[in-house]
């Protein structure tokens, strides 16, 4: 990962939903529904590596990882469609590729945790199976964030909540919490490509015309603020310089160079 942003999605991207849906239709794969496929040879022990690889496949060449509340899924798919259609970016949305975790958990629980005599699930076995599936998902998320060049966290009423007058930046989602922590801990790697100097200077000049300042708390305060003005500037400047061969993410990054401290608050 190179940079992480906090996005305030103020506009609707519903008209891009079909574009986003089309992108992920090819990413979804058929999953084995029989756990027997995952048994170690001549044993009754499940192969955790094979399950993680099959149910949470890692994708290569991902430009943007979108972190969001699942309640905002339709809007996020539309936004992902916009990123792909306008900039040609490969975007990862976990719910579009890894939407089978509950199915996996149900398969394991029905086979290993269900007590037919009591007609219920064993509490301790259920906790054990859940910890394994959630650990697989957590590790897969970490690897995908590490593989992605940019992470965009989408802040909304569904993802961030106020619980008092003084504590107004909390999340009730363990997965959002997990992803925000990862963005603060993951190694930062600068892309290995050259930026056109004149193009960079022009982008910085236009970016300095904006007056954006935003203060967030805890892990959010380490993310770069991304608002609709940034998105419009990004799209406009990229479309003007489409023939130059500049990478679209480089155009976005120029808004956050040290010279543009007005953007960082």
Steps between C-alpha positions, in 0.01 A plus 500: 500500500618849419229744616172480692205741473186579695213560256181692577274364227264793449372418152312200364679261267195285429526555124837324511360198686475278191859582409614398846286190499649392167853534637430263789294249308825356362671506841250275673588135484325174572580374849514137609187423703639169629755527781636159399687685226708671769606202710870429530581172329390197705401716798189662644679835540398792283772670295475863614736625226287343226179645649647850530636488145167382356251707702707818531701512174764770479493715186802655331541843340251670734522880491241592765364317805161639607427470872134558583188401692312215337184710541647732234577217259291621204645850518851353531457275197387806304803697618727207406336499157579872464865445596530219247312674218656847532855409604535134399590409859469149640299530821458243777173483694508207741124439499508455122774236505485347849128489566502136611649515852166433671441207263840357591429538869163331461657205317759448774250544783247259350766233462714546811305704755142372481375267776218298347393356836452843657391655171735795552858613436782443744595842640874433534534332159304786345737757650796301371366475145409870493849601614653299215278644226536856629878458525511384137298804395712736709823364352357523148397863560849584625661343193263679262561840662873434477464412129288805419662832411236722662237445768185711508292481817143618440368687802121501530226487763515123466874469559576769762278580799491751785436348842515821704562874461874448546541162327376536146733281292432134580408198295287202593652284229795280606605474134513877450703526820729225372554670164566844653762354733663315210532820295696651789729200544558376145827574322494800267642447152538774241400395145794441268405736218606846392266797510508764228647808677300761307181301543563475874553876532176577315306256717645654815407850384137401444487313830614810688182678391303275737445585864441174683576426865371209708591369842429136590588293803705195586582290190293721273730795561778321311290474184508771234166685467328426170193708413287557193715799400804270490312242294381761247847652474648153458258406223531834321878516502538136400261536205698803375825304510375157395736486204809567710504148641508621862372248753162613642607444861801727449257776402313444827819492708617840375216662696666381821861601450653698787468821299123459515473519879161670462360161397640316797364731768 
